[in-house]
């Protein structure tokens, strides 16, 4: 199989040269991403609460009786599957787009090289290899952990199950198209790409994969035990490393996006058909 030179595509881009140390640049990217994600998440929650407040107020006007203050929180409820997916799309997608255009925007030469890479048969071969490897690796880790009595429940599983019963078409678009696109843009193009461009790809794989795992399973927000959390972090971290590797191997971010999309499609199909996690 033909391959690209194992060098960054644009190591002297302005965003890189301004940051000095690539580690400081990585840390700055990460802080900007976290701050943007949190801000947009809170803003999305406030917009949803305002919308629900209007709905509750209109319903109270029709009934002729406003809910008591103690009953207001119950009347408002909590965001359902669709609002949660929309908030995740806006917050994580917004953070990815902001960092991409602000810090790691592709040059015309990079875009041309990416298009050229997607026309090579070897690129599609590596996509198939990585997607298969991620599936087998995740299944193997899950099987070994199950023999040890560790069976975690991913934090987003209940959301996915609810979304499938109510908004199956949107869930497919969200999980198979949108989420892989903005996650690869953020974690591989921006975070991994910065250290790859500084000729430190191994460190980039480790740090970006760690961030990828922690974002999917945030400590303190999951009912899983610590061993179960470790299993999930290992799976997500391994996925992140595999997607970073195929991006570097092929020279096109689309390879990572497609491999990620295939993985999500298989996971969604397994959840729907077999009820697996």
MOQUILIN-V876184 format. One record per residue. N is the residue number from 0. OMEGA is omega in whole degrees, -180 to 180 (* if undefined). BURIAL is I if it has 9 or more other ideal C-beta (glycine too) atoms within 8 Angstrom, else O. Layout:
BEGIN
n:N omega:OMEGA burial:BURIAL
n:N omega:OMEGA burial:BURIAL
END
This chain:
BEGIN
n:0 omega:175 burial:O
n:1 omega:-179 burial:O
n:2 omega:178 burial:O
n:3 omega:172 burial:O
n:4 omega:-176 burial:O
n:5 omega:180 burial:O
n:6 omega:178 burial:O
n:7 omega:-177 burial:I
n:8 omega:-179 burial:I
n:9 omega:-173 burial:I
n:10 omega:-177 burial:I
n:11 omega:179 burial:O
n:12 omega:-176 burial:I
n:13 omega:-179 burial:O
n:14 omega:-179 burial:I
n:15 omega:-175 burial:I
n:16 omega:-179 burial:O
n:17 omega:-170 burial:O
n:18 omega:-178 burial:I
n:19 omega:179 burial:O
n:20 omega:178 burial:O
n:21 omega:178 burial:I
n:22 omega:176 burial:O
n:23 omega:176 burial:I
n:24 omega:177 burial:I
n:25 omega:-180 burial:I
n:26 omega:179 burial:O
n:27 omega:176 burial:I
n:28 omega:-177 burial:I
n:29 omega:-180 burial:I
n:30 omega:178 burial:O
n:31 omega:-180 burial:I
n:32 omega:-179 burial:I
n:33 omega:-179 burial:I
n:34 omega:180 burial:O
n:35 omega:180 burial:I
n:36 omega:-179 burial:I
n:37 omega:-179 burial:I
n:38 omega:-179 burial:O
n:39 omega:177 burial:I
n:40 omega:178 burial:I
n:41 omega:179 burial:O
n:42 omega:178 burial:O
n:43 omega:177 burial:I
n:44 omega:179 burial:I
n:45 omega:178 burial:O
n:46 omega:178 burial:O
n:47 omega:-179 burial:I
n:48 omega:178 burial:I
n:49 omega:179 burial:O
n:50 omega:179 burial:O
n:51 omega:178 burial:I
n:52 omega:177 burial:I
n:53 omega:179 burial:O
n:54 omega:-180 burial:O
n:55 omega:179 burial:I
n:56 omega:179 burial:I
n:57 omega:178 burial:O
n:58 omega:179 burial:O
n:59 omega:178 burial:I
n:60 omega:178 burial:O
n:61 omega:-179 burial:O
n:62 omega:-179 burial:O
n:63 omega:180 burial:O
n:64 omega:179 burial:O
n:65 omega:178 burial:O
n:66 omega:177 burial:I
n:67 omega:-178 burial:O
n:68 omega:-179 burial:O
n:69 omega:-178 burial:O
n:70 omega:-174 burial:O
n:71 omega:-180 burial:I
n:72 omega:178 burial:O
n:73 omega:179 burial:O
n:74 omega:179 burial:O
n:75 omega:-180 burial:I
n:76 omega:178 burial:O
n:77 omega:-179 burial:O
n:78 omega:177 burial:O
n:79 omega:-175 burial:I
n:80 omega:-177 burial:I
n:81 omega:176 burial:I
n:82 omega:180 burial:I
n:83 omega:179 burial:I
n:84 omega:179 burial:I
n:85 omega:178 burial:I
n:86 omega:178 burial:I
n:87 omega:179 burial:I
n:88 omega:-178 burial:I
n:89 omega:-175 burial:I
n:90 omega:-179 burial:I
n:91 omega:177 burial:I
n:92 omega:178 burial:I
n:93 omega:177 burial:I
n:94 omega:-180 burial:I
n:95 omega:-179 burial:I
n:96 omega:179 burial:I
n:97 omega:-179 burial:I
n:98 omega:179 burial:I
n:99 omega:-177 burial:I
n:100 omega:-178 burial:O
n:101 omega:-168 burial:O
n:102 omega:-171 burial:I
n:103 omega:-179 burial:I
n:104 omega:-178 burial:O
n:105 omega:175 burial:I
n:106 omega:175 burial:I
n:107 omega:179 burial:O
n:108 omega:178 burial:O
n:109 omega:179 burial:I
n:110 omega:179 burial:I
n:111 omega:179 burial:O
n:112 omega:178 burial:I
n:113 omega:179 burial:I
n:114 omega:179 burial:I
n:115 omega:-180 burial:O
n:116 omega:-179 burial:I
n:117 omega:178 burial:I
n:118 omega:-180 burial:O
n:119 omega:178 burial:I
n:120 omega:-179 burial:O
n:121 omega:179 burial:I
n:122 omega:179 burial:I
n:123 omega:175 burial:O
n:124 omega:179 burial:I
n:125 omega:176 burial:I
n:126 omega:180 burial:I
n:127 omega:-180 burial:O
n:128 omega:-177 burial:O
n:129 omega:179 burial:I
n:130 omega:178 burial:I
n:131 omega:180 burial:O
n:132 omega:178 burial:I
n:133 omega:179 burial:I
n:134 omega:-179 burial:I
n:135 omega:180 burial:O
n:136 omega:179 burial:I
n:137 omega:179 burial:I
n:138 omega:180 burial:O
n:139 omega:178 burial:O
n:140 omega:179 burial:I
n:141 omega:-179 burial:I
n:142 omega:179 burial:O
n:143 omega:-179 burial:O
n:144 omega:180 burial:I
n:145 omega:177 burial:I
n:146 omega:179 burial:O
n:147 omega:178 burial:O
n:148 omega:-179 burial:O
n:149 omega:-180 burial:I
n:150 omega:-178 burial:O
n:151 omega:174 burial:I
n:152 omega:-180 burial:I
n:153 omega:-177 burial:I
n:154 omega:-175 burial:I
n:155 omega:-175 burial:O
n:156 omega:-179 burial:I
n:157 omega:178 burial:O
n:158 omega:180 burial:I
n:159 omega:180 burial:I
n:160 omega:178 burial:I
n:161 omega:-179 burial:I
n:162 omega:-179 burial:I
n:163 omega:-180 burial:I
n:164 omega:-174 burial:O
n:165 omega:-175 burial:I
n:166 omega:-174 burial:I
n:167 omega:-178 burial:I
n:168 omega:179 burial:O
n:169 omega:178 burial:I
n:170 omega:179 burial:I
n:171 omega:180 burial:I
n:172 omega:-178 burial:I
n:173 omega:-172 burial:I
n:174 omega:-172 burial:I
n:175 omega:-176 burial:I
n:176 omega:-170 burial:I
n:177 omega:-177 burial:I
n:178 omega:177 burial:I
n:179 omega:-178 burial:I
n:180 omega:-176 burial:I
n:181 omega:177 burial:I
n:182 omega:177 burial:I
n:183 omega:177 burial:I
n:184 omega:-177 burial:I
n:185 omega:-171 burial:I
n:186 omega:-179 burial:I
n:187 omega:-178 burial:I
n:188 omega:-174 burial:I
n:189 omega:-172 burial:I
n:190 omega:178 burial:I
n:191 omega:-176 burial:I
n:192 omega:180 burial:I
n:193 omega:-179 burial:I
n:194 omega:173 burial:I
n:195 omega:180 burial:I
n:196 omega:177 burial:I
n:197 omega:180 burial:I
n:198 omega:176 burial:O
n:199 omega:-174 burial:I
n:200 omega:-179 burial:I
n:201 omega:177 burial:O
n:202 omega:178 burial:O
n:203 omega:178 burial:I
n:204 omega:-178 burial:I
n:205 omega:-174 burial:I
n:206 omega:-180 burial:I
n:207 omega:178 burial:I
n:208 omega:176 burial:I
n:209 omega:178 burial:I
n:210 omega:179 burial:I
n:211 omega:-179 burial:I
n:212 omega:-176 burial:I
n:213 omega:177 burial:I
n:214 omega:-180 burial:O
n:215 omega:178 burial:I
n:216 omega:-175 burial:I
n:217 omega:179 burial:I
n:218 omega:178 burial:O
n:219 omega:-180 burial:O
n:220 omega:-177 burial:O
n:221 omega:176 burial:I
n:222 omega:-178 burial:O
n:223 omega:175 burial:I
n:224 omega:-179 burial:O
n:225 omega:176 burial:O
n:226 omega:178 burial:I
n:227 omega:177 burial:I
n:228 omega:179 burial:I
n:229 omega:179 burial:O
n:230 omega:180 burial:I
n:231 omega:178 burial:I
n:232 omega:179 burial:I
n:233 omega:180 burial:I
n:234 omega:-178 burial:I
n:235 omega:178 burial:I
n:236 omega:177 burial:I
n:237 omega:176 burial:I
n:238 omega:-180 burial:I
n:239 omega:179 burial:I
n:240 omega:-180 burial:I
n:241 omega:-180 burial:I
n:242 omega:176 burial:I
n:243 omega:-179 burial:I
n:244 omega:-178 burial:I
n:245 omega:174 burial:I
n:246 omega:-179 burial:I
n:247 omega:-177 burial:I
n:248 omega:-175 burial:I
n:249 omega:-178 burial:I
n:250 omega:178 burial:I
n:251 omega:179 burial:I
n:252 omega:180 burial:I
n:253 omega:178 burial:I
n:254 omega:178 burial:I
n:255 omega:179 burial:I
n:256 omega:-178 burial:I
n:257 omega:177 burial:I
n:258 omega:178 burial:I
n:259 omega:180 burial:I
n:260 omega:178 burial:I
n:261 omega:179 burial:I
n:262 omega:-180 burial:I
n:263 omega:179 burial:I
n:264 omega:179 burial:I
n:265 omega:180 burial:I
n:266 omega:179 burial:I
n:267 omega:178 burial:I
n:268 omega:179 burial:O
n:269 omega:179 burial:I
n:270 omega:-176 burial:I
n:271 omega:-174 burial:O
n:272 omega:-172 burial:O
n:273 omega:-179 burial:O
n:274 omega:-179 burial:O
n:275 omega:-178 burial:O
n:276 omega:* burial:O
END
